[in-house]
Every structure is written in C-alpha cells, then in structure tokens.
Amino acid sequence: MRKAVTLSLPPELYAKSEKYCKKRSVKISEMAREAIRNYLFKMELDEIRRSFTAHLNKRGIFTEQDLMKAVEK
C-alpha cells in the first residue's frame, strides 16, 4: 500500500526540480521516488563495500596490488 509523504524543498531546489520534470515530462513525485531508490541503493552498496573492505583487511589485503596477488595464488 502506498504512503503519502510531504517533502519540503528550498525554493532553488524546487525550481530546478520543476524545470527538469517539465522538460522530461515526469512528475516531481516520480523524480523523488527515483532519487530515494538511488540513495538507498548507494547506501546499501557503501555498507557492502565497508564490510568487504574490513574482511579483506583482516586477511592483510589493503591495496589493489595486495588483492591481485591474493587472486593469483
């Protein structure tokens, strides 16, 4: 079930958003949904990267060269 959300934007950000949406024939709500999806995806990817980096560091892999050496073994 969909939930309505009220979003407050500074005037300049709203104006840019409105201009972008008119130019591309999309609704601001569609753009906001896509922005939230992209933000959440980026946050999840960052979390995975941090976890993977910690895992590699525990194994003495700190650089790309270290990783390539480990892969070649």
Secondary structure, DSSP 8 states (H G I E B T S, - for coil): ----------HHHHHHHHHHHHHHT--HHHHHHHHHHHHHHHHHHHHHHHHHHHHHHHTT--SHHHHHHHHH-
